Amino acid sequence: SKSGMVRSPLVALLATTRPAVRMAAPEIEWQDAVVLSNTPVADSQATRQLRVKAAGPLDYKPGHILGFGFEEEGDSKQGPYTVTRSSGSTLDIVYRVIPDGRKTPAMAAMAAGAPVRFGGR
């Protein structure tokens, strides 16, 4: 080899026969919430802050990654987002709108009162 290291036959065998490790999606206990506001950040329409309200107190901190989801025309859309603020029963996430994205254009169109869900630990 270029580095002068010789690869043992066992290492070569393991490299070709080891099964791929697949991670299952985490189980999430979803909580229902409603959108309180969905506003542009600074002068950009592409970066938005979504504030949602849950039924009860929340135990999320800024930096916590949670699952966020909603229904659009019968299609369930969800993905991981980072909490930027949490207080009482509300939390914020900031997201960037991808014009031809699968989720964010629909998120950008959400008005106050829109039903959403979130969860994860």
Secondary structure, 3 states (H helix, E strand, C coil): CCCCCCCCHHHHHHHHHCCCCCCCCCCCCEEEEEEEEEEEECCEEEEEEEEEEECCCCCCCCCCEEEEEEEECCEEEEEEEEEEEEECCEEEEEEECCCCCCCHHHHHCCCCCCEEEEECC
